[in-house]
Amino acid sequence: MDQYPYNSWPPQGSQPPAPPGGQQAQPPYGPAPFYGQPPYGAAPYGPAPAQQAPAGWQAPPPPAGPAYPQPCPQPYPAPVYQAPPYALGGPRRDPLVKGASRTMNRMCLCVIAQTAASFLWSLLFSALMTLGGVDLYADNMAYLWLSAALVPLSTALPFALYLLVGKKDLPQYLRFEKVGFLTGLLCVVGGLAICILGNYPAFFLQDLLGFFGYQPSSSVLGGESTWASLALEFCSTAVLVPVMEEFAFRGVLFSALRKHGTGFAVVGSALVFAFVHLDASSVLFAFIAGLVFGFLYARTNNLWVTIAIHGLNNGIAVVSGYLDLFVPAGLADLVSSLLLLVPIALGLAALVVLWVFRRKLFPKSVWQETPYPLEAGRAARATVRAPLFWVTAAMMLVYTAALFF
């Protein structure tokens, strides 16, 4: 490769004339820049040797234009936003709706298996008790023992098999994150108040349907109230049932639906939870309670919070049915009203404290766990497209219709 010659200024052996005053002339921009290549044998790096500018020499003016060079044009065009794949093909081909509908179908299958297991276990245990000389319709304690035995075998077993067969990650379903004692207490008391308030629309529906011959089913067969029956029913209804139902409906069902959007999970799990209660007035109350349980579980990620609310609500209902053991008959109505009004008042106060002082403890970042949550329209389509969802609804309607005759 040819090299450019290196010319120094001034020529070798000559000196430029000194300026007036005896001062040495200095170039206005410092040493002259080096644009060439050094001759063979010279140091390739290092500063250029100091040079003297000739008399009368002036630096050329800087070039016109911006002080900094303009950026180079982009070698590739700017990216253009493309609609996600699930937006193409219309709602019938929406894979998000299809996946959510499939999950809802599986959860409803577990609920149908839950009802079938309860029926089969009841037949088996009833036959065994009959062979043993026990009359379930006359022996209240025998009926309570049967009900307590059916809770884990029917309520929890299908959902436990779903986790086991599907090899699901348990920490993603059963969550017990730290909430704080005060915050957890406020959530429990506030949630309990909303659940108890849900009794009033249920009572209204029960009275309205009563004009057409509707008779609500009773949770306990007729029999004498004893301390033994109170203890057994309290352990079954207020302890065992909340643990098993929250494991099934919030721990498994809600968590499975949550992968498609938290709002879809809250409403969908509340609907299925309500249908399981079969009786129309109980269905309305269970739907309101299911919304409360799902919302608080999504916000706190702690299953103990919903278990505590569920247990307190059921415990108040059990104690209200055994008030004749605690107070005289004349005070039973007053105590029954206080059992509802006092938790409501405390709960409303707890909700105000949560809203004013503890709002920051419920960040929105934990609300959604999927980048593409289903909005209301898609969530509704995913629900109605699940055939087994309608099977659970039909079971509730058939049971309710039977209560009119």
N, C-alpha and C positions, 0 to 999 in steps of 0.2 A: 504494500500500500504506500502511495506517495505521502510524504510528510511536508507540511507547510514549513517554510524557513522561519527561523526565529530572528527578527531584526530588533536590535536594541537601539535606544535613543538616549543620548546623542551617539554619534559614531565613535568608535574606539579612538582614543588619543586626543579628543577635543572636549572642551568644556564650554557650556553656554555662558554668555555674559551675565554677570550678577546684576540684580535689580538695584535701583537706587536705594540708598540707606544701608547697604551692606547685608540686607536680609536675604536669606535663601528663598528662592521661589518654591512654593508648594502647590501642587495641583489641587484644584478646588474639590475634587471628589476622591482624594486619597491616591494611593499607588494605582498605576494603570492596570486594568484587568488583563489577565492572561487568557488568550483565546487560542493560541496555537499549541503545538506539541513540543516538548523540550528536545534539544538535539541529542544525538546518541551519546551516552555516557553521563548526561546530566541527571540530577535527582528527579524522579518522576513526580514527586509530591513536594509540598512545602510552599512557602510564600514566594512570590516573584521578587526579584531584587529591586531595591529602591532605585528610582529613575528621576532624572531632572527634566522638567518641561522647558522648552525653549522660551526665550523672551517673547512676550506678546501673545503667547498661546492662551487661548480661552477654550473651556470645555463646551462642546456643543449642547444646545438646549435639550432637555428631556423630551422624548417623543410624546406627541399629543395622544390623548385617549385615557382610559381609566387606569388608575394606579395598579390595579390587580387584573390579571388576565381573566377573561370570561370563562366560565366552566365549559368543559367540552360537552357536546351533545350526547345524550344517552345512547349507548350502543344498541339497546333494546327498547321497544315501546313500553310505556307505563302499563302495569297490570290492570286488567279490566275485571270488575267483580262479576262473577258468574253465579247464578242461582244454584243452591245446593241440589244434589241429585234428587232428594225426596220431594222437591217442589215441582218436578216434571211429571207429566203423565196424569195429573188430576188427582182428586181425593181417593178414587178407587185404587190407585196404584201407589198411594203414599205409604212407604215402608214404615214410617214412624207410627202411623195409625194402625197399620197391620201388626206391628210388634206389640203395641200396647194392648190391642184387642186379644192377641194370643196370650199375653200375660194375664189379662182379666179372665180369660176362659179357663186357664189353669187354676187360678185362685178360686173361681166358682166351682170347679171340679172338686177341689179340696173341701169346699163348704157342703157340696152335695154328698161327698163321701162322709163328711162329719154327721150329716142328718141320717144317712143310711146306717152308719155305725151305731148311732144312738138308738135307732129302732131295733137293730139286730141284737145289740147288747141288752136292751130292755126285754126283748122276748126271751133271750137265754136266761137272764137272771130271774125274770118273773117265773119261768117254768121251773127253775131250780128251787125258788122259794115256795112255789105251790106244792112241789113234791115234798118239801120239808114241812108242810103244814102251816105256812105263813100266808095270811091274807093281806095283800098290799092295800086293798081298799079300806080295810078296817084298822090296820096297824100303821099309825102315822110314823113311828120310828123306823119301821121297815122301809117305808117309802123314802124317807130321808136318807137312810143308808144307801139305798139303790141310787138315788140322785147323786150322792157324793161319789159313788164308785164310777158313775157314768161320765163324770166331768173329764178326768184325764183320758179315759178310754175313747171318748167320742169327740170332745172338743179339741184336744191337743194332738191326738195320735195322727190324724191325716196330715197336719202341717209339719209334724216332726218327721214323718216319712218323706214329705216333699223336700225338706232340707237334707235328709240322709241320702235319698236316692239321687238327688240332683247334685250332691257334693257341694253344697253352698257354703260360702264363707260366713260363719256364724257372727263374727264381729260386725259385718255389714248389715245384719238383720237384727240382732239383739244388742242394742247399744245402751251403755250405762255411763255416759260421759259426766264429768263433774259439773254441777250446776251451782252449788253453794246452798247452805242450809236455808238462809233467809229467802233467797230467790225461789228455791224449790217449794218452801212452805207457802209463799205467796201464790205460786202457780197452782198448787194443790187446792188451796182455799178458794181462789178465784174460779178455777175450773169446776169445783164442786158446786159453787153457787149457780153457774150457768146450767149444769146438769139438773139441779133441783128445779130451776125455773122451767126446764123442759117438761116437767110433769104437768104444768098447767095447760099447755096446748094438747097434751095427751089426754088429760081429764076432760077437756072440752070435746075432743073427738069421741071419746068413750061415751059421754052423755048424748052427743048428737046421734051416734049410731044406735044408742039404746032405744030411741024412738021407733026404730025399725026391727026391734027384736034382738039386737046384738047383746050378747052376754060375754064379758071378758073372761078368759081362762084364769084360774088361780094357780099361783106357784106352789101352794101347799094344800094337800088334801085335808078335808075336815078332820078335826081331832082335838083332843084336850091339849091346852098349852101347858107345858111343863118346862122346868129348868133344863132337863136333859135334851128335850127337843129344841129349845132355844140355843143351847151350846152347839148341838150338832148342825143345826141349820146355819148358825152364824159362821162356824168353821167352813162349812161347805160353800155358802152363798157369798160371804163377805171376805173369805180368804182364798179358798181354792179356786172358785170361779173367776175372780179378777186376775189371778196369776195365769191361769190357763187361757182365758179369752184374750188377755193382752199379749200373751206370747203368740197366739194364733193370728189375731186380727191386726195388731199394730206391729209386732215383731216380725211376722212373716208376710202377711197379706199387704200391709201398708208399705213395707220396705221393698217388696217386689214391684209394686206399682210406682214407687217413687223414682225408679230408674227412668220413667217416662215423663216425669214432671211432678212436683210436690203438690200442686193444686189438684191434679188428676188423682193422686194417691189419697189426699184428704177426703175428697168427695166420693171417689169410688169405694174406698174402704168403709166409709160411713154407710153407704147404700147397702153393701153386702152385709155388713154388721147388723143393719136394721132388718134386712130380710130374714136373717137367721132367727129373729125373735118371733116371727110368724104372726102373732096377735097384732091387729091393726094399731091399737093404742100403744102397745109396747114398741111397735115398729117406729112410730113417730118419735117417741122418747129416745129410742136407741139411735136414731139417725142424728138427733141433736147432740146426744152424748158422744157419738162417733166423730162428729165434726170437732168437738172439743178435744177429744183424745188425740186425733190425728194432728191437729194444729199444734198442740203442746209437745207432742213427740217430735214433730218436725223442727220445732224451735229449740227444744232442750236436748234432743238426742239422748234422753234418759228414760228408759222404760219404767223405772220405779215411780216416776211422777204420775204416769197414767194408771199404774197399778194402785197407787195410793188413792187417787180420785175415785176409781172404780170401786175399790174396797169400802171407802167411806160412804159412797152412795148406796151400795148394797147393804152395808151395815145399818144405816138409818132405816132402810126399808124393812129389814128383819126386826129391828127393835120396835118399830112402829106396830108390827103385827103381834107383839108380845107385851104390849103396855099393861095388860091386866095383871101381869106378874110384878110390875113395879109401882103402879099408882092405882088409886081407887077408880072405879068405873066412871064416876062423875068428872074426874080430871083427865080422862084419857084423850078427849078431843082437844083440850087446851095443850097438853104435852105434845100431842101429835102435830099441832100447828107450830109450836115452838121448835120442834125438831126440823121443820122446814124453814121457818122465818129467820132463826138465828144464824144458820150457815149461809143463808142468802145475804143477810146484812154484813156479816164478816167477809164474805166473798166479794161483795161489791166494793167494800173498803180496800181489800187486797188488790183488786183490779185497778183502782185509782192510784194506789202506791206504785204498782208495776208500770202504769202508763206515765206517771210523772217522774219517778226516780230511777226506774230500772229498764227504761226502753233500750239503752245502749247495750244491755246484756243479751239482746236478741238480734245479732247482726243479720243483715239480709244475705250475707254470703253463705249461710248454712241453709237458706230456704230452698235453693235449687241445687241439685247434684248432677244435672245433665246439661250439656251445652245447648241442647235443642228440646226444651220442655214443650209439652203439648199445650196450646192455648185452649180456650173454652170450646170452640167449635170442633177441633180435632179430638179433644178429650171426650166430647159427647158422641162423636162418630165411633171412636174406639170402644166406648161402652156399649152402644146399641148394636154394634156389629159382633159382639160376643154372644153366641147362641146360649151358652150355659148361664149367662147373666139373666136371660129371660126365663130360664128354667127355675132359678132361685126365686125370681119374682112371682112366677106361677105357683110355686109351693106356698108362698106367703098368702097369695090371693085365695087359693083353695082352702087353706086352713082358716082364714078369716071368714070365708063364706060359710064354713061349717058351723061357726059360732052364732049364726043367725037362726039356726034351726034347733 
